[in-house]
Structures are given as C-alpha cells and as structure tokens.
Amino acid sequence: MHKVTVPTVPLSLPNYLAEGLPKQDKETLRETREYLDKLLETCEQRRKEPFTEDELPGTAQILKDESNGAVYLEYQTSGDTVRHEYSGK
C-alpha cells in the first residue's frame, strides 16, 4: 500500500483557499483548475495589454499604483471608478 502524500501548500496561498480547496470534491477541483488556468491566461494578457480603448469611456483616466512589485490599475471618470484591476507582479 502506498502512503498518500499531501502536497505542500504554497506560502502565498491565502488561508481560506489553503483550508477550503482540500475539502472540495474531485470534479470541483478539476473545474477550479480549468478556471485558474483561464484566469492566469487573462492576467498575463492584461499584463501585456492592460486595457483596450473600446473598453473604457473616452474620458477615463488610468491611475497606476505599484506596491511591493504588484501593479494595480484603476480607471476613473470624474472621480467615479469605471474599473479596478490587479495586473499581477
């Protein structure tokens, strides 16, 4: 009989995910993996091209905040946030 080894949780993974993911069934974990792959692709694409002009109102301003190597973009018009996104590290 083989001993099952539980994978090491990445230190960067928030506790609510580290504790919640192992409780999910196999199908949910597979669907989550597919979602994460698509999410990662989207994040990588956004990093290369954070926005397209047709996604924003013509008067939108882009505010960029780089904290601890992470990039956050906020799109505003007259003080109202149109979109806020995390572009990754």
N, C-alpha and C positions, 0 to 999 in steps of 0.2 A: 504494500500500500504506500502511495506517495503522500508525503506531507504537503499540504497546500500552503503556499507562501503568499501572504497578503502583501500587495505592492506598497512601497513606501510612499506616503503622501507628500507631494511637493510642499515645501515650506511656504511657498507663495499662495497656496490654495486656502481661501477663507475657511474657517471652521464650519460654517453652515453647509458648505459643499463637501468638505472632508468627512463630516459626520453623516450628511444626507445621502450622498451618492452610493455608499455601500449598502444602504437599505433598499435600493431600487431593484426591481426585477431585471432579468437579462434583456428583455425587449426594450424597456425604458432606457437602459444603459446604451444599447445599440442606437436607439433614436437620439439619445443625448450626444453620442459620439458623432453621428451624422450632422446634428445641429452645430456642434462645436467646430467641426471641420468647415462647414459653410460660414460660420461666424468668423473664424480665423481668416478665411479667404476674403471676406468682406472687409475685415480690419486691415489686412495687408493691402487691399485695393484702395481703401480710403487713405491709408498712409501715403500711397503713391499719388493719389488724386483725391484730396480731402473733400472736394465738393465739385459739382458742376454748376455752371451759371444758371441753367434752367431749373435747378432745384431751389434756388433762392429768389426772394423778391429783389427787384432791381436796386432797392435802397439798402440792402443788407450790408452790414459791416462785419468783418471777420475779426474776432478777438482771439488771440492765441496765448495760451498760458502753458509754459513748460516748467513743470515742477518735478524734481527728482528724476529727470530724464523722461517723464511721461508728458505727452502732448495732449492738451485739451483744446478743442476749438469751439467757440460759441459764435453763433450767427445772430446778429441783432438788427432790428429796425426800430428806430425811435425809442430805444430802451427796452423793447419787448424782445424776448429771446425767441428766435424762429426755430433754431435747432442747436443742441448742445451735444457734442460727441467727444468720446475719448479715442484718440488715434493710436494709442499704444506707446511703447517705449522704443 
